[in-house]
Amino acid sequence: MALLVFSVARRVVIPARRPADTEILAVDTGAQTIELTRTPDTELPGRYGLFTSGTHGYVKLGAVLGADATTVRRKLLTQIEPGSQVDRSAAFSGWYYSTPSELHLPWENVLIGSPAGPCPAWLFSAESTTWVIQIHGRGVTRAECLRAVPVLHAAGFPNLVVSYRNDGEAPRSRSGAYALGAHEWRDVDAAISFARRRGAERVILMGWSMGGAVALQTAVNSGNRDRIAGLILESPVVDWRSVLRFQAREAGMHAPLPDLAMSALSLPLTARLSGADGAIPFDSLDMVARADELSVPILILHSDDDGFVPADASHALQAARPDLVTMPAFSVARHTKLWNYDEAGWSAAITDWLAEQGLSASA
């Protein structure tokens, strides 16, 4: 039992990167279509991406052209030539954009000196002295954030898209494990300092999934918190306990295994045996319980049909701080795929909130 507990705990802090979650059943290079196994993700309309182990690696997907009980056929937006190898195993993604050059906006590579070491970031410059700092989620990299750059850049904001320790791009800690936001916020704090040195007077933090937890920790812990003007949280982790219990149930794990794994991660010795650098402070990471410490306006974009990070804690935070939290209703879309499913509604929610909060780029 102890070995199983440590194994589950290890998966929390060292998750598998981009696990295969769908199968490619057929590719029609003449019609440029692709047939996939039907899942709650692959059946939804919108633009998405697909990681494959074939010749192309990453391909873009467009409209659903047809579906039956077990398969879905979509338009390919990446040209696949006849004879190209496309393996069966694949991972469905909401990234869509995989490199900054795809946005056709001026950008540069920068390095942010953080306590972890030099963390690479992408900087999309603009004139405003209010910057947006974007923070990606767990088990992925900063390319996840590229979808938000166009709407924020069009609003006049410079975008700093950052990496943080142990994400595969930034420096690695001793264990290489995530601290679920408890340490990563220091790298974001360093990014705020970088932005200030480059002329930023205020910053808006935008966190995706675990990046939401990192943004919230930065908001309550940062020495630069007086410069934080607002938070945009996309499918955020607001309370890790509720998220991990939900994911355990979805994986078929039964009580008390999830709580035993979290207890192991809460104590220094057993946390290290689980692969972490040190104890994970789940109480400190529960931002519903700490809601009274928040002091800036927050926009939460979270689908009630997320399927991976349930929206319950996001709703609880909105209920606890209705004076700060705006949470427009979204459903159907899956985890971090609101942009993909409803780009117009998602973008409007951001631009409307910025205007309502007086956070326009000219302010």
KAQUI-V58967 format. One record per residue. N is the residue number from 1. RES is the residue in three letters. SS is DSSP state (~ for helix, > for strand, _ for the rest). D_FIRST is the distance of its C-alpha to the first C-alpha in Angstrom with 2 decimals. Layout:
# KAQUI-V58967
n=(N/N)
res=(RES/RES)
ss=(SS/SS)
d_first=(D_FIRST/D_FIRST)
This chain:
# KAQUI-V58967
n=(1/2/3/4/5/6/7/8/9/10/11/12/13/14/15/16/17/18/19/20/21/22/23/24/25/26/27/28/29/30/31/32/33/34/35/36/37/38/39/40/41/42/43/44/45/46/47/48/49/50/51/52/53/54/55/56/57/58/59/60/61/62/63/64/65/66/67/68/69/70/71/72/73/74/75/76/77/78/79/80/81/82/83/84/85/86/87/88/89/90/91/92/93/94/95/96/97/98/99/100/101/102/103/104/105/106/107/108/109/110/111/112/113/114/115/116/117/118/119/120/121/122/123/124/125/126/127/128/129/130/131/132/133/134/135/136/137/138/139/140/141/142/143/144/145/146/147/148/149/150/151/152/153/154/155/156/157/158/159/160/161/162/163/164/165/166/167/168/169/170/171/172/173/174/175/176/177/178/179/180/181/182/183/184/185/186/187/188/189/190/191/192/193/194/195/196/197/198/199/200/201/202/203/204/205/206/207/208/209/210/211/212/213/214/215/216/217/218/219/220/221/222/223/224/225/226/227/228/229/230/231/232/233/234/235/236/237/238/239/240/241/242/243/244/245/246/247/248/249/250/251/252/253/254/255/256/257/258/259/260/261/262/263/264/265/266/267/268/269/270/271/272/273/274/275/276/277/278/279/280/281/282/283/284/285/286/287/288/289/290/291/292/293/294/295/296/297/298/299/300/301/302/303/304/305/306/307/308/309/310/311/312/313/314/315/316/317/318/319/320/321/322/323/324/325/326/327/328/329/330/331/332/333/334/335/336/337/338/339/340/341/342/343/344/345/346/347/348/349/350/351/352/353/354/355/356/357/358/359/360/361/362/363)
res=(MET/ALA/LEU/LEU/VAL/PHE/SER/VAL/ALA/ARG/ARG/VAL/VAL/ILE/PRO/ALA/ARG/ARG/PRO/ALA/ASP/THR/GLU/ILE/LEU/ALA/VAL/ASP/THR/GLY/ALA/GLN/THR/ILE/GLU/LEU/THR/ARG/THR/PRO/ASP/THR/GLU/LEU/PRO/GLY/ARG/TYR/GLY/LEU/PHE/THR/SER/GLY/THR/HIS/GLY/TYR/VAL/LYS/LEU/GLY/ALA/VAL/LEU/GLY/ALA/ASP/ALA/THR/THR/VAL/ARG/ARG/LYS/LEU/LEU/THR/GLN/ILE/GLU/PRO/GLY/SER/GLN/VAL/ASP/ARG/SER/ALA/ALA/PHE/SER/GLY/TRP/TYR/TYR/SER/THR/PRO/SER/GLU/LEU/HIS/LEU/PRO/TRP/GLU/ASN/VAL/LEU/ILE/GLY/SER/PRO/ALA/GLY/PRO/CYS/PRO/ALA/TRP/LEU/PHE/SER/ALA/GLU/SER/THR/THR/TRP/VAL/ILE/GLN/ILE/HIS/GLY/ARG/GLY/VAL/THR/ARG/ALA/GLU/CYS/LEU/ARG/ALA/VAL/PRO/VAL/LEU/HIS/ALA/ALA/GLY/PHE/PRO/ASN/LEU/VAL/VAL/SER/TYR/ARG/ASN/ASP/GLY/GLU/ALA/PRO/ARG/SER/ARG/SER/GLY/ALA/TYR/ALA/LEU/GLY/ALA/HIS/GLU/TRP/ARG/ASP/VAL/ASP/ALA/ALA/ILE/SER/PHE/ALA/ARG/ARG/ARG/GLY/ALA/GLU/ARG/VAL/ILE/LEU/MET/GLY/TRP/SER/MET/GLY/GLY/ALA/VAL/ALA/LEU/GLN/THR/ALA/VAL/ASN/SER/GLY/ASN/ARG/ASP/ARG/ILE/ALA/GLY/LEU/ILE/LEU/GLU/SER/PRO/VAL/VAL/ASP/TRP/ARG/SER/VAL/LEU/ARG/PHE/GLN/ALA/ARG/GLU/ALA/GLY/MET/HIS/ALA/PRO/LEU/PRO/ASP/LEU/ALA/MET/SER/ALA/LEU/SER/LEU/PRO/LEU/THR/ALA/ARG/LEU/SER/GLY/ALA/ASP/GLY/ALA/ILE/PRO/PHE/ASP/SER/LEU/ASP/MET/VAL/ALA/ARG/ALA/ASP/GLU/LEU/SER/VAL/PRO/ILE/LEU/ILE/LEU/HIS/SER/ASP/ASP/ASP/GLY/PHE/VAL/PRO/ALA/ASP/ALA/SER/HIS/ALA/LEU/GLN/ALA/ALA/ARG/PRO/ASP/LEU/VAL/THR/MET/PRO/ALA/PHE/SER/VAL/ALA/ARG/HIS/THR/LYS/LEU/TRP/ASN/TYR/ASP/GLU/ALA/GLY/TRP/SER/ALA/ALA/ILE/THR/ASP/TRP/LEU/ALA/GLU/GLN/GLY/LEU/SER/ALA/SER/ALA)
ss=(_/~/~/~/~/~/~/~/~/~/~/~/~/_/_/_/_/_/_/_/_/>/>/>/>/>/>/>/_/_/_/_/>/>/>/>/>/_/_/_/_/_/_/_/_/_/_/>/>/>/>/>/_/_/_/_/_/>/>/>/>/>/>/>/>/>/>/_/_/_/>/>/>/>/>/>/_/_/_/_/_/_/_/_/_/_/_/_/>/>/>/>/>/_/_/_/_/_/_/~/~/~/~/_/_/_/_/>/>/>/>/>/>/>/_/_/>/>/>/>/>/>/>/>/_/_/_/_/_/>/>/>/>/>/>/_/_/_/_/_/_/~/~/~/~/~/~/~/~/~/~/~/~/~/_/_/_/>/>/>/>/>/_/_/_/_/_/_/_/_/_/_/_/_/_/_/_/_/_/_/_/_/_/_/~/~/~/~/~/~/~/~/~/~/~/~/~/_/_/_/_/>/>/>/>/>/>/>/_/~/~/~/~/~/~/~/~/~/~/~/~/_/_/_/~/~/~/>/>/>/>/>/>/>/_/_/_/_/_/~/~/~/~/~/~/~/~/~/~/~/_/_/_/_/_/_/~/~/~/~/~/~/~/~/~/~/_/~/~/~/~/~/~/_/_/_/_/_/_/_/_/_/_/_/_/_/_/_/_/_/~/~/~/_/_/_/>/>/>/>/>/_/>/_/_/_/_/_/_/_/_/~/~/~/~/~/~/~/~/~/_/_/_/_/>/>/_/_/_/>/_/_/_/_/_/_/_/~/~/~/~/_/~/~/~/~/~/~/~/~/~/~/~/~/~/~/_/_/_/_/_/_/_)
d_first=(0.00/3.81/5.45/5.12/6.25/8.76/9.82/10.70/12.35/14.21/15.61/17.09/19.07/19.75/20.34/21.76/25.51/27.48/25.39/27.65/27.90/31.15/33.34/36.99/38.81/42.36/44.58/48.29/49.96/53.32/52.34/49.63/46.98/43.35/41.36/37.64/35.02/35.36/32.61/32.90/33.72/36.05/38.21/39.37/42.80/43.37/43.08/39.82/38.66/36.81/35.13/35.79/35.53/39.13/42.44/42.50/38.97/39.36/41.63/42.79/42.82/45.36/46.27/44.76/47.47/46.04/42.96/41.98/38.91/36.82/38.70/40.46/43.37/44.07/46.85/46.19/47.51/46.92/49.44/47.96/50.57/51.10/49.29/46.52/43.10/40.52/37.16/35.31/32.09/32.62/31.31/33.26/34.22/36.17/37.48/40.76/42.34/40.73/43.36/45.63/48.77/48.21/49.17/52.66/52.67/53.52/50.45/49.60/46.71/46.14/43.84/42.50/41.99/38.81/36.85/34.58/37.66/39.94/38.44/40.40/41.73/44.29/47.22/49.35/52.38/54.50/57.06/55.27/54.18/51.16/48.40/45.27/42.19/39.59/35.87/33.63/30.08/26.62/26.29/30.07/33.26/36.46/38.12/36.26/38.75/41.94/42.51/43.41/45.88/48.90/49.04/48.57/50.99/53.53/53.31/54.36/51.18/50.14/46.56/44.32/41.23/38.80/35.80/33.29/31.00/28.33/29.69/30.96/34.54/34.54/33.55/30.02/28.36/26.70/23.28/24.80/22.42/23.61/23.85/24.35/27.93/27.56/29.22/30.70/33.34/35.10/35.96/37.43/39.33/40.80/41.81/43.67/45.49/46.37/47.76/49.80/51.31/52.31/54.05/51.53/52.35/49.57/46.34/44.40/40.71/39.30/35.53/33.73/30.20/28.28/31.81/32.57/30.01/31.64/35.08/34.28/32.97/36.14/38.26/37.11/36.67/39.25/42.37/44.09/43.05/46.71/47.31/44.73/46.78/44.17/40.84/40.31/36.73/35.91/32.84/31.40/28.09/29.32/26.07/22.77/20.61/22.46/22.36/18.64/17.97/20.67/19.43/15.92/17.81/20.08/17.35/16.10/12.90/12.70/12.60/11.05/8.96/12.21/13.12/10.00/10.71/14.31/13.86/12.37/15.44/17.70/17.57/19.41/17.24/13.84/15.98/17.44/14.23/13.55/17.05/19.23/22.39/21.65/20.42/20.99/23.31/22.40/25.11/27.72/26.81/27.40/31.04/31.66/31.18/33.35/35.92/38.76/38.46/39.48/43.18/44.02/44.44/41.45/41.56/38.38/38.43/35.52/35.50/34.27/33.05/31.14/28.09/25.79/26.57/27.76/31.09/30.23/29.92/33.07/34.94/33.71/35.04/38.30/38.60/37.98/40.53/43.06/45.57/43.74/41.59/43.14/40.94/42.93/41.59/39.99/38.27/37.60/36.81/33.30/31.37/33.86/36.36/38.88/41.45/41.06/41.46/44.11/45.55/48.64/46.89/44.30/47.07/49.28/46.58/46.41/50.17/50.94/48.47/49.90/53.38/52.48/50.90/53.82/51.67/54.07/54.57/58.08/57.07)
